[in-house]
């Protein structure tokens, strides 16, 4: 999959299609950002539960 994306990027740059390349770049950045935000949200939701569990166990 990574090789496919790399080849797509190279061919778009070679063909001088910057508009399509920018769409491609944004299409790669958005899923990464969504994943990071999702991980932060899960961490935020898990913190109070972890503190409560530690309180129950006496730590």
PDBQT receptor file of N, H, CA, C and O in Angstrom, charges set to zero:
ATOM      1  N   UNK A   1       0.828  -1.193   0.000  1.00  0.00    +0.000 N 
ATOM      2  CA  UNK A   1       0.000   0.000   0.000  1.00  0.00    +0.000 C 
ATOM      3  C   UNK A   1       0.869   1.253   0.000  1.00  0.00    +0.000 C 
ATOM      4  O   UNK A   1       0.592   2.202  -0.733  1.00  0.00    +0.000 OA
ATOM      5  N   UNK A   2       1.914   1.259   0.815  1.00  0.00    +0.000 N 
ATOM      6  H   UNK A   2       2.138   0.488   1.411  1.00  0.00    +0.000 HD
ATOM      7  CA  UNK A   2       2.783   2.429   0.877  1.00  0.00    +0.000 C 
ATOM      8  C   UNK A   2       3.465   2.657  -0.468  1.00  0.00    +0.000 C 
ATOM      9  O   UNK A   2       3.608   3.796  -0.911  1.00  0.00    +0.000 OA
ATOM     10  N   UNK A   3       3.883   1.582  -1.110  1.00  0.00    +0.000 N 
ATOM     11  H   UNK A   3       3.767   0.656  -0.750  1.00  0.00    +0.000 HD
ATOM     12  CA  UNK A   3       4.532   1.705  -2.424  1.00  0.00    +0.000 C 
ATOM     13  C   UNK A   3       3.557   2.300  -3.441  1.00  0.00    +0.000 C 
ATOM     14  O   UNK A   3       3.950   3.120  -4.272  1.00  0.00    +0.000 OA
ATOM     15  N   UNK A   4       2.295   1.894  -3.380  1.00  0.00    +0.000 N 
ATOM     16  H   UNK A   4       1.975   1.229  -2.706  1.00  0.00    +0.000 HD
ATOM     17  CA  UNK A   4       1.282   2.445  -4.278  1.00  0.00    +0.000 C 
ATOM     18  C   UNK A   4       1.132   3.949  -4.068  1.00  0.00    +0.000 C 
ATOM     19  O   UNK A   4       1.080   4.713  -5.031  1.00  0.00    +0.000 OA
ATOM     20  N   UNK A   5       1.064   4.367  -2.813  1.00  0.00    +0.000 N 
ATOM     21  H   UNK A   5       1.106   3.746  -2.030  1.00  0.00    +0.000 HD
ATOM     22  CA  UNK A   5       0.923   5.793  -2.521  1.00  0.00    +0.000 C 
ATOM     23  C   UNK A   5       2.157   6.572  -2.955  1.00  0.00    +0.000 C 
ATOM     24  O   UNK A   5       2.047   7.687  -3.463  1.00  0.00    +0.000 OA
ATOM     25  N   UNK A   6       3.319   5.987  -2.755  1.00  0.00    +0.000 N 
ATOM     26  H   UNK A   6       3.408   5.080  -2.342  1.00  0.00    +0.000 HD
ATOM     27  CA  UNK A   6       4.558   6.646  -3.164  1.00  0.00    +0.000 C 
ATOM     28  C   UNK A   6       4.604   6.814  -4.680  1.00  0.00    +0.000 C 
ATOM     29  O   UNK A   6       4.987   7.871  -5.180  1.00  0.00    +0.000 OA
ATOM     30  N   UNK A   7       4.213   5.773  -5.407  1.00  0.00    +0.000 N 
ATOM     31  H   UNK A   7       3.901   4.914  -5.000  1.00  0.00    +0.000 HD
ATOM     32  CA  UNK A   7       4.187   5.853  -6.872  1.00  0.00    +0.000 C 
ATOM     33  C   UNK A   7       3.168   6.882  -7.357  1.00  0.00    +0.000 C 
ATOM     34  O   UNK A   7       3.429   7.612  -8.312  1.00  0.00    +0.000 OA
ATOM     35  N   UNK A   8       2.017   6.940  -6.708  1.00  0.00    +0.000 N 
ATOM     36  H   UNK A   8       1.804   6.347  -5.931  1.00  0.00    +0.000 HD
ATOM     37  CA  UNK A   8       1.003   7.928  -7.076  1.00  0.00    +0.000 C 
ATOM     38  C   UNK A   8       1.539   9.335  -6.890  1.00  0.00    +0.000 C 
ATOM     39  O   UNK A   8       1.363  10.191  -7.757  1.00  0.00    +0.000 OA
ATOM     40  N   UNK A   9       2.186   9.575  -5.771  1.00  0.00    +0.000 N 
ATOM     41  H   UNK A   9       2.329   8.879  -5.067  1.00  0.00    +0.000 HD
ATOM     42  CA  UNK A   9       2.745  10.897  -5.494  1.00  0.00    +0.000 C 
ATOM     43  C   UNK A   9       3.784  11.276  -6.533  1.00  0.00    +0.000 C 
ATOM     44  O   UNK A   9       3.770  12.392  -7.052  1.00  0.00    +0.000 OA
ATOM     45  N   UNK A  10       4.679  10.359  -6.837  1.00  0.00    +0.000 N 
ATOM     46  H   UNK A  10       4.691   9.453  -6.416  1.00  0.00    +0.000 HD
ATOM     47  CA  UNK A  10       5.732  10.646  -7.817  1.00  0.00    +0.000 C 
ATOM     48  C   UNK A  10       5.156  10.937  -9.195  1.00  0.00    +0.000 C 
ATOM     49  O   UNK A  10       5.602  11.863  -9.873  1.00  0.00    +0.000 OA
ATOM     50  N   UNK A  11       4.161  10.147  -9.614  1.00  0.00    +0.000 N 
ATOM     51  H   UNK A  11       3.799   9.395  -9.063  1.00  0.00    +0.000 HD
ATOM     52  CA  UNK A  11       3.601  10.363 -10.953  1.00  0.00    +0.000 C 
ATOM     53  C   UNK A  11       2.862  11.695 -11.028  1.00  0.00    +0.000 C 
ATOM     54  O   UNK A  11       2.929  12.371 -12.055  1.00  0.00    +0.000 OA
ATOM     55  N   UNK A  12       2.167  12.087  -9.976  1.00  0.00    +0.000 N 
ATOM     56  H   UNK A  12       2.113  11.538  -9.141  1.00  0.00    +0.000 HD
ATOM     57  CA  UNK A  12       1.466  13.371  -9.993  1.00  0.00    +0.000 C 
ATOM     58  C   UNK A  12       2.449  14.532 -10.047  1.00  0.00    +0.000 C 
ATOM     59  O   UNK A  12       2.197  15.529 -10.724  1.00  0.00    +0.000 OA
ATOM     60  N   UNK A  13       3.565  14.410  -9.340  1.00  0.00    +0.000 N 
ATOM     61  H   UNK A  13       3.770  13.601  -8.790  1.00  0.00    +0.000 HD
ATOM     62  CA  UNK A  13       4.566  15.474  -9.374  1.00  0.00    +0.000 C 
ATOM     63  C   UNK A  13       5.222  15.534 -10.750  1.00  0.00    +0.000 C 
ATOM     64  O   UNK A  13       5.449  16.622 -11.277  1.00  0.00    +0.000 OA
ATOM     65  N   UNK A  14       5.528  14.375 -11.338  1.00  0.00    +0.000 N 
ATOM     66  H   UNK A  14       5.343  13.491 -10.910  1.00  0.00    +0.000 HD
ATOM     67  CA  UNK A  14       6.149  14.344 -12.665  1.00  0.00    +0.000 C 
ATOM     68  C   UNK A  14       5.238  14.959 -13.721  1.00  0.00    +0.000 C 
ATOM     69  O   UNK A  14       5.710  15.645 -14.627  1.00  0.00    +0.000 OA
ATOM     70  N   UNK A  15       3.946  14.717 -13.608  1.00  0.00    +0.000 N 
ATOM     71  H   UNK A  15       3.562  14.159 -12.872  1.00  0.00    +0.000 HD
ATOM     72  CA  UNK A  15       2.998  15.222 -14.598  1.00  0.00    +0.000 C 
ATOM     73  C   UNK A  15       2.635  16.686 -14.346  1.00  0.00    +0.000 C 
ATOM     74  O   UNK A  15       1.822  17.262 -15.069  1.00  0.00    +0.000 OA
ATOM     75  N   UNK A  16       3.238  17.282 -13.321  1.00  0.00    +0.000 N 
ATOM     76  H   UNK A  16       3.898  16.814 -12.734  1.00  0.00    +0.000 HD
ATOM     77  CA  UNK A  16       3.030  18.694 -12.988  1.00  0.00    +0.000 C 
ATOM     78  C   UNK A  16       1.556  18.985 -12.686  1.00  0.00    +0.000 C 
ATOM     79  O   UNK A  16       1.005  19.980 -13.157  1.00  0.00    +0.000 OA
ATOM     80  N   UNK A  17       0.932  18.122 -11.909  1.00  0.00    +0.000 N 
ATOM     81  H   UNK A  17       1.380  17.313 -11.527  1.00  0.00    +0.000 HD
ATOM     82  CA  UNK A  17      -0.464  18.290 -11.522  1.00  0.00    +0.000 C 
ATOM     83  C   UNK A  17      -0.522  18.602 -10.030  1.00  0.00    +0.000 C 
ATOM     84  O   UNK A  17      -0.882  17.752  -9.215  1.00  0.00    +0.000 OA
ATOM     85  N   UNK A  18      -0.162  19.829  -9.693  1.00  0.00    +0.000 N 
ATOM     86  H   UNK A  18       0.131  20.519 -10.355  1.00  0.00    +0.000 HD
ATOM     87  CA  UNK A  18      -0.064  20.201  -8.284  1.00  0.00    +0.000 C 
ATOM     88  C   UNK A  18      -1.425  20.186  -7.585  1.00  0.00    +0.000 C 
ATOM     89  O   UNK A  18      -1.503  19.837  -6.407  1.00  0.00    +0.000 OA
ATOM     90  N   UNK A  19      -2.491  20.555  -8.284  1.00  0.00    +0.000 N 
ATOM     91  H   UNK A  19      -2.428  20.839  -9.241  1.00  0.00    +0.000 HD
ATOM     92  CA  UNK A  19      -3.820  20.543  -7.671  1.00  0.00    +0.000 C 
ATOM     93  C   UNK A  19      -4.212  19.146  -7.226  1.00  0.00    +0.000 C 
ATOM     94  O   UNK A  19      -4.719  18.960  -6.120  1.00  0.00    +0.000 OA
ATOM     95  N   UNK A  20      -3.980  18.170  -8.082  1.00  0.00    +0.000 N 
ATOM     96  H   UNK A  20      -3.568  18.322  -8.981  1.00  0.00    +0.000 HD
ATOM     97  CA  UNK A  20      -4.298  16.781  -7.727  1.00  0.00    +0.000 C 
ATOM     98  C   UNK A  20      -3.373  16.291  -6.618  1.00  0.00    +0.000 C 
ATOM     99  O   UNK A  20      -3.787  15.523  -5.750  1.00  0.00    +0.000 OA
ATOM    100  N   UNK A  21      -2.109  16.741  -6.651  1.00  0.00    +0.000 N 
ATOM    101  H   UNK A  21      -1.773  17.365  -7.356  1.00  0.00    +0.000 HD
ATOM    102  CA  UNK A  21      -1.175  16.328  -5.610  1.00  0.00    +0.000 C 
ATOM    103  C   UNK A  21      -1.595  16.893  -4.258  1.00  0.00    +0.000 C 
ATOM    104  O   UNK A  21      -1.502  16.203  -3.243  1.00  0.00    +0.000 OA
ATOM    105  N   UNK A  22      -2.055  18.140  -4.237  1.00  0.00    +0.000 N 
ATOM    106  H   UNK A  22      -2.130  18.700  -5.062  1.00  0.00    +0.000 HD
ATOM    107  CA  UNK A  22      -2.499  18.729  -2.972  1.00  0.00    +0.000 C 
ATOM    108  C   UNK A  22      -3.718  17.989  -2.426  1.00  0.00    +0.000 C 
ATOM    109  O   UNK A  22      -3.817  17.774  -1.218  1.00  0.00    +0.000 OA
ATOM    110  N   UNK A  23      -4.645  17.597  -3.301  1.00  0.00    +0.000 N 
ATOM    111  H   UNK A  23      -4.564  17.771  -4.282  1.00  0.00    +0.000 HD
ATOM    112  CA  UNK A  23      -5.795  16.799  -2.854  1.00  0.00    +0.000 C 
ATOM    113  C   UNK A  23      -5.331  15.468  -2.273  1.00  0.00    +0.000 C 
ATOM    114  O   UNK A  23      -5.851  15.006  -1.258  1.00  0.00    +0.000 OA
ATOM    115  N   UNK A  24      -4.355  14.865  -2.926  1.00  0.00    +0.000 N 
ATOM    116  H   UNK A  24      -3.933  15.240  -3.751  1.00  0.00    +0.000 HD
ATOM    117  CA  UNK A  24      -3.797  13.602  -2.453  1.00  0.00    +0.000 C 
ATOM    118  C   UNK A  24      -3.148  13.791  -1.080  1.00  0.00    +0.000 C 
ATOM    119  O   UNK A  24      -3.335  12.973  -0.179  1.00  0.00    +0.000 OA
ATOM    120  N   UNK A  25      -2.381  14.880  -0.930  1.00  0.00    +0.000 N 
ATOM    121  H   UNK A  25      -2.229  15.544  -1.662  1.00  0.00    +0.000 HD
ATOM    122  CA  UNK A  25      -1.689  15.130   0.336  1.00  0.00    +0.000 C 
ATOM    123  C   UNK A  25      -2.687  15.357   1.463  1.00  0.00    +0.000 C 
ATOM    124  O   UNK A  25      -2.521  14.826   2.561  1.00  0.00    +0.000 OA
ATOM    125  N   UNK A  26      -3.715  16.141   1.196  1.00  0.00    +0.000 N 
ATOM    126  H   UNK A  26      -3.850  16.572   0.304  1.00  0.00    +0.000 HD
ATOM    127  CA  UNK A  26      -4.743  16.384   2.211  1.00  0.00    +0.000 C 
ATOM    128  C   UNK A  26      -5.467  15.083   2.545  1.00  0.00    +0.000 C 
ATOM    129  O   UNK A  26      -5.817  14.842   3.700  1.00  0.00    +0.000 OA
ATOM    130  N   UNK A  27      -5.688  14.255   1.543  1.00  0.00    +0.000 N 
ATOM    131  H   UNK A  27      -5.403  14.451   0.604  1.00  0.00    +0.000 HD
ATOM    132  CA  UNK A  27      -6.331  12.960   1.766  1.00  0.00    +0.000 C 
ATOM    133  C   UNK A  27      -5.510  12.036   2.642  1.00  0.00    +0.000 C 
ATOM    134  O   UNK A  27      -6.060  11.143   3.285  1.00  0.00    +0.000 OA
ATOM    135  N   UNK A  28      -4.202  12.236   2.676  1.00  0.00    +0.000 N 
ATOM    136  H   UNK A  28      -3.755  12.962   2.153  1.00  0.00    +0.000 HD
ATOM    137  CA  UNK A  28      -3.365  11.434   3.566  1.00  0.00    +0.000 C 
ATOM    138  C   UNK A  28      -3.279  12.041   4.957  1.00  0.00    +0.000 C 
ATOM    139  O   UNK A  28      -3.186  11.313   5.945  1.00  0.00    +0.000 OA
ATOM    140  N   UNK A  29      -3.308  13.351   5.047  1.00  0.00    +0.000 N 
ATOM    141  H   UNK A  29      -3.384  13.943   4.245  1.00  0.00    +0.000 HD
ATOM    142  CA  UNK A  29      -3.146  14.032   6.332  1.00  0.00    +0.000 C 
ATOM    143  C   UNK A  29      -4.394  13.899   7.196  1.00  0.00    +0.000 C 
ATOM    144  O   UNK A  29      -4.288  13.703   8.406  1.00  0.00    +0.000 OA
ATOM    145  N   UNK A  30      -5.566  14.003   6.595  1.00  0.00    +0.000 N 
ATOM    146  H   UNK A  30      -5.652  14.162   5.611  1.00  0.00    +0.000 HD
ATOM    147  CA  UNK A  30      -6.815  13.979   7.366  1.00  0.00    +0.000 C 
ATOM    148  C   UNK A  30      -6.997  12.684   8.156  1.00  0.00    +0.000 C 
ATOM    149  O   UNK A  30      -7.341  12.768   9.335  1.00  0.00    +0.000 OA
ATOM    150  N   UNK A  31      -6.789  11.489   7.587  1.00  0.00    +0.000 N 
ATOM    151  H   UNK A  31      -6.510  11.421   6.629  1.00  0.00    +0.000 HD
ATOM    152  CA  UNK A  31      -6.948  10.274   8.407  1.00  0.00    +0.000 C 
ATOM    153  C   UNK A  31      -5.959  10.206   9.579  1.00  0.00    +0.000 C 
ATOM    154  O   UNK A  31      -6.293   9.686  10.644  1.00  0.00    +0.000 OA
ATOM    155  N   UNK A  32      -4.759  10.725   9.385  1.00  0.00    +0.000 N 
ATOM    156  H   UNK A  32      -4.488  11.148   8.520  1.00  0.00    +0.000 HD
ATOM    157  CA  UNK A  32      -3.781  10.741  10.476  1.00  0.00    +0.000 C 
ATOM    158  C   UNK A  32      -4.269  11.657  11.591  1.00  0.00    +0.000 C 
ATOM    159  O   UNK A  32      -4.188  11.303  12.767  1.00  0.00    +0.000 OA
ATOM    160  N   UNK A  33      -4.777  12.835  11.225  1.00  0.00    +0.000 N 
ATOM    161  H   UNK A  33      -4.843  13.123  10.270  1.00  0.00    +0.000 HD
ATOM    162  CA  UNK A  33      -5.285  13.766  12.233  1.00  0.00    +0.000 C 
ATOM    163  C   UNK A  33      -6.475  13.176  12.978  1.00  0.00    +0.000 C 
ATOM    164  O   UNK A  33      -6.582  13.325  14.195  1.00  0.00    +0.000 OA
ATOM    165  N   UNK A  34      -7.364  12.511  12.259  1.00  0.00    +0.000 N 
ATOM    166  H   UNK A  34      -7.277  12.390  11.270  1.00  0.00    +0.000 HD
ATOM    167  CA  UNK A  34      -8.529  11.890  12.898  1.00  0.00    +0.000 C 
ATOM    168  C   UNK A  34      -8.075  10.818  13.885  1.00  0.00    +0.000 C 
ATOM    169  O   UNK A  34      -8.625  10.712  14.980  1.00  0.00    +0.000 OA
ATOM    170  N   UNK A  35      -7.083  10.031  13.507  1.00  0.00    +0.000 N 
ATOM    171  H   UNK A  35      -6.635  10.117  12.617  1.00  0.00    +0.000 HD
ATOM    172  CA  UNK A  35      -6.561   9.001  14.407  1.00  0.00    +0.000 C 
ATOM    173  C   UNK A  35      -5.952   9.584  15.667  1.00  0.00    +0.000 C 
ATOM    174  O   UNK A  35      -6.160   9.060  16.761  1.00  0.00    +0.000 OA
ATOM    175  N   UNK A  36      -5.202  10.664  15.520  1.00  0.00    +0.000 N 
ATOM    176  H   UNK A  36      -5.033  11.090  14.631  1.00  0.00    +0.000 HD
ATOM    177  CA  UNK A  36      -4.587  11.313  16.684  1.00  0.00    +0.000 C 
ATOM    178  C   UNK A  36      -5.661  11.883  17.599  1.00  0.00    +0.000 C 
ATOM    179  O   UNK A  36      -5.599  11.704  18.816  1.00  0.00    +0.000 OA
ATOM    180  N   UNK A  37      -6.645  12.567  17.023  1.00  0.00    +0.000 N 
ATOM    181  H   UNK A  37      -6.695  12.713  16.035  1.00  0.00    +0.000 HD
ATOM    182  CA  UNK A  37      -7.719  13.137  17.840  1.00  0.00    +0.000 C 
ATOM    183  C   UNK A  37      -8.532  12.049  18.538  1.00  0.00    +0.000 C 
ATOM    184  O   UNK A  37      -8.953  12.229  19.681  1.00  0.00    +0.000 OA
ATOM    185  N   UNK A  38      -8.752  10.940  17.872  1.00  0.00    +0.000 N 
ATOM    186  H   UNK A  38      -8.410  10.794  16.943  1.00  0.00    +0.000 HD
ATOM    187  CA  UNK A  38      -9.468   9.824  18.483  1.00  0.00    +0.000 C 
ATOM    188  C   UNK A  38      -8.674   9.251  19.656  1.00  0.00    +0.000 C 
ATOM    189  O   UNK A  38      -9.243   8.949  20.705  1.00  0.00    +0.000 OA
ATOM    190  N   UNK A  39      -7.372   9.104  19.482  1.00  0.00    +0.000 N 
ATOM    191  H   UNK A  39      -6.910   9.350  18.630  1.00  0.00    +0.000 HD
ATOM    192  CA  UNK A  39      -6.532   8.591  20.570  1.00  0.00    +0.000 C 
ATOM    193  C   UNK A  39      -6.539   9.543  21.761  1.00  0.00    +0.000 C 
ATOM    194  O   UNK A  39      -6.585   9.100  22.909  1.00  0.00    +0.000 OA
ATOM    195  N   UNK A  40      -6.494  10.836  21.500  1.00  0.00    +0.000 N 
ATOM    196  H   UNK A  40      -6.456  11.196  20.568  1.00  0.00    +0.000 HD
ATOM    197  CA  UNK A  40      -6.547  11.811  22.595  1.00  0.00    +0.000 C 
ATOM    198  C   UNK A  40      -7.882  11.753  23.324  1.00  0.00    +0.000 C 
ATOM    199  O   UNK A  40      -7.931  11.868  24.548  1.00  0.00    +0.000 OA
ATOM    200  N   UNK A  41      -8.954  11.576  22.581  1.00  0.00    +0.000 N 
ATOM    201  H   UNK A  41      -8.914  11.482  21.586  1.00  0.00    +0.000 HD
ATOM    202  CA  UNK A  41     -10.275  11.491  23.197  1.00  0.00    +0.000 C 
ATOM    203  C   UNK A  41     -10.390  10.249  24.075  1.00  0.00    +0.000 C 
ATOM    204  O   UNK A  41     -10.924  10.322  25.182  1.00  0.00    +0.000 OA
ATOM    205  N   UNK A  42      -9.904   9.128  23.601  1.00  0.00    +0.000 N 
ATOM    206  H   UNK A  42      -9.471   9.068  22.702  1.00  0.00    +0.000 HD
ATOM    207  CA  UNK A  42      -9.936   7.893  24.394  1.00  0.00    +0.000 C 
ATOM    208  C   UNK A  42      -9.110   8.069  25.658  1.00  0.00    +0.000 C 
ATOM    209  O   UNK A  42      -9.518   7.633  26.734  1.00  0.00    +0.000 OA
ATOM    210  N   UNK A  43      -7.953   8.704  25.534  1.00  0.00    +0.000 N 
ATOM    211  H   UNK A  43      -7.621   9.059  24.659  1.00  0.00    +0.000 HD
ATOM    212  CA  UNK A  43      -7.104   8.943  26.697  1.00  0.00    +0.000 C 
ATOM    213  C   UNK A  43      -7.813   9.846  27.703  1.00  0.00    +0.000 C 
ATOM    214  O   UNK A  43      -7.743   9.608  28.909  1.00  0.00    +0.000 OA
ATOM    215  N   UNK A  44      -8.491  10.872  27.214  1.00  0.00    +0.000 N 
ATOM    216  H   UNK A  44      -8.548  11.065  26.235  1.00  0.00    +0.000 HD
ATOM    217  CA  UNK A  44      -9.210  11.792  28.091  1.00  0.00    +0.000 C 
ATOM    218  C   UNK A  44     -10.341  11.073  28.822  1.00  0.00    +0.000 C 
ATOM    219  O   UNK A  44     -10.576  11.323  30.005  1.00  0.00    +0.000 OA
ATOM    220  N   UNK A  45     -11.033  10.191  28.127  1.00  0.00    +0.000 N 
ATOM    221  H   UNK A  45     -10.842   9.988  27.167  1.00  0.00    +0.000 HD
ATOM    222  CA  UNK A  45     -12.125   9.456  28.759  1.00  0.00    +0.000 C 
ATOM    223  C   UNK A  45     -11.615   8.415  29.745  1.00  0.00    +0.000 C 
ATOM    224  O   UNK A  45     -12.307   8.085  30.708  1.00  0.00    +0.000 OA
ATOM    225  N   UNK A  46     -10.417   7.896  29.518  1.00  0.00    +0.000 N 
ATOM    226  H   UNK A  46      -9.854   8.164  28.736  1.00  0.00    +0.000 HD
ATOM    227  CA  UNK A  46      -9.875   6.834  30.348  1.00  0.00    +0.000 C 
ATOM    228  C   UNK A  46      -9.238   7.369  31.636  1.00  0.00    +0.000 C 
ATOM    229  O   UNK A  46      -9.163   6.639  32.624  1.00  0.00    +0.000 OA
ATOM    230  N   UNK A  47      -8.787   8.605  31.646  1.00  0.00    +0.000 N 
ATOM    231  H   UNK A  47      -8.849   9.198  30.844  1.00  0.00    +0.000 HD
ATOM    232  CA  UNK A  47      -8.074   9.153  32.803  1.00  0.00    +0.000 C 
ATOM    233  C   UNK A  47      -8.912   9.134  34.083  1.00  0.00    +0.000 C 
ATOM    234  O   UNK A  47      -8.415   8.665  35.107  1.00  0.00    +0.000 OA
ATOM    235  N   UNK A  48     -10.161   9.622  34.079  1.00  0.00    +0.000 N 
ATOM    236  H   UNK A  48     -10.564  10.003  33.247  1.00  0.00    +0.000 HD
ATOM    237  CA  UNK A  48     -10.946   9.564  35.323  1.00  0.00    +0.000 C 
ATOM    238  C   UNK A  48     -11.177   8.130  35.811  1.00  0.00    +0.000 C 
ATOM    239  O   UNK A  48     -11.163   7.875  37.015  1.00  0.00    +0.000 OA
ATOM    240  N   UNK A  49     -11.386   7.206  34.891  1.00  0.00    +0.000 N 
ATOM    241  H   UNK A  49     -11.397   7.413  33.912  1.00  0.00    +0.000 HD
ATOM    242  CA  UNK A  49     -11.583   5.809  35.269  1.00  0.00    +0.000 C 
ATOM    243  C   UNK A  49     -10.326   5.250  35.918  1.00  0.00    +0.000 C 
ATOM    244  O   UNK A  49     -10.406   4.515  36.903  1.00  0.00    +0.000 OA
ATOM    245  N   UNK A  50      -9.178   5.591  35.377  1.00  0.00    +0.000 N 
ATOM    246  H   UNK A  50      -9.113   6.188  34.578  1.00  0.00    +0.000 HD
ATOM    247  CA  UNK A  50      -7.912   5.133  35.941  1.00  0.00    +0.000 C 
ATOM    248  C   UNK A  50      -7.702   5.709  37.339  1.00  0.00    +0.000 C 
ATOM    249  O   UNK A  50      -7.273   4.997  38.247  1.00  0.00    +0.000 OA
ATOM    250  N   UNK A  51      -7.999   6.989  37.513  1.00  0.00    +0.000 N 
ATOM    251  H   UNK A  51      -8.347   7.568  36.776  1.00  0.00    +0.000 HD
ATOM    252  CA  UNK A  51      -7.854   7.615  38.838  1.00  0.00    +0.000 C 
ATOM    253  C   UNK A  51      -8.796   6.968  39.848  1.00  0.00    +0.000 C 
ATOM    254  O   UNK A  51      -8.414   6.726  40.993  1.00  0.00    +0.000 OA
ATOM    255  N   UNK A  52     -10.028   6.689  39.424  1.00  0.00    +0.000 N 
ATOM    256  H   UNK A  52     -10.339   6.885  38.494  1.00  0.00    +0.000 HD
ATOM    257  CA  UNK A  52     -10.989   6.046  40.313  1.00  0.00    +0.000 C 
ATOM    258  C   UNK A  52     -10.528   4.643  40.690  1.00  0.00    +0.000 C 
ATOM    259  O   UNK A  52     -10.649   4.240  41.847  1.00  0.00    +0.000 OA
ATOM    260  N   UNK A  53     -10.004   3.903  39.727  1.00  0.00    +0.000 N 
ATOM    261  H   UNK A  53      -9.905   4.231  38.787  1.00  0.00    +0.000 HD
ATOM    262  CA  UNK A  53      -9.509   2.553  39.999  1.00  0.00    +0.000 C 
ATOM    263  C   UNK A  53      -8.350   2.591  40.985  1.00  0.00    +0.000 C 
ATOM    264  O   UNK A  53      -8.265   1.755  41.884  1.00  0.00    +0.000 OA
ATOM    265  N   UNK A  54      -7.463   3.557  40.816  1.00  0.00    +0.000 N 
ATOM    266  H   UNK A  54      -7.532   4.236  40.085  1.00  0.00    +0.000 HD
ATOM    267  CA  UNK A  54      -6.329   3.676  41.737  1.00  0.00    +0.000 C 
ATOM    268  C   UNK A  54      -6.818   4.053  43.133  1.00  0.00    +0.000 C 
ATOM    269  O   UNK A  54      -6.260   3.591  44.129  1.00  0.00    +0.000 OA
ATOM    270  N   UNK A  55      -7.861   4.893  43.216  1.00  0.00    +0.000 N 
ATOM    271  H   UNK A  55      -8.314   5.268  42.407  1.00  0.00    +0.000 HD
ATOM    272  CA  UNK A  55      -8.421   5.276  44.502  1.00  0.00    +0.000 C 
ATOM    273  C   UNK A  55      -9.032   4.060  45.194  1.00  0.00    +0.000 C 
ATOM    274  O   UNK A  55      -8.871   3.885  46.402  1.00  0.00    +0.000 OA
ATOM    275  N   UNK A  56      -9.738   3.215  44.427  1.00  0.00    +0.000 N 
ATOM    276  H   UNK A  56      -9.870   3.357  43.446  1.00  0.00    +0.000 HD
ATOM    277  CA  UNK A  56     -10.341   2.016  45.003  1.00  0.00    +0.000 C 
ATOM    278  C   UNK A  56      -9.283   1.058  45.536  1.00  0.00    +0.000 C 
ATOM    279  O   UNK A  56      -9.472   0.424  46.574  1.00  0.00    +0.000 OA
ATOM    280  N   UNK A  57      -8.164   0.957  44.815  1.00  0.00    +0.000 N 
ATOM    281  H   UNK A  57      -8.010   1.472  43.972  1.00  0.00    +0.000 HD
ATOM    282  CA  UNK A  57      -7.105   0.044  45.221  1.00  0.00    +0.000 C 
ATOM    283  C   UNK A  57      -6.201   0.633  46.300  1.00  0.00    +0.000 C 
ATOM    284  O   UNK A  57      -5.380  -0.078  46.880  1.00  0.00    +0.000 OA
ATOM    285  N   UNK A  58      -6.348   1.920  46.569  1.00  0.00    +0.000 N 
ATOM    286  H   UNK A  58      -7.014   2.498  46.098  1.00  0.00    +0.000 HD
ATOM    287  CA  UNK A  58      -5.572   2.550  47.627  1.00  0.00    +0.000 C 
ATOM    288  C   UNK A  58      -4.206   3.035  47.197  1.00  0.00    +0.000 C 
ATOM    289  O   UNK A  58      -3.312   3.167  48.033  1.00  0.00    +0.000 OA
ATOM    290  N   UNK A  59      -4.018   3.304  45.925  1.00  0.00    +0.000 N 
ATOM    291  H   UNK A  59      -4.743   3.197  45.245  1.00  0.00    +0.000 HD
ATOM    292  CA  UNK A  59      -2.729   3.821  45.447  1.00  0.00    +0.000 C 
ATOM    293  C   UNK A  59      -2.744   5.311  45.426  1.00  0.00    +0.000 C 
ATOM    294  O   UNK A  59      -1.750   5.933  45.053  1.00  0.00    +0.000 OA
TER     295      UNK A  59
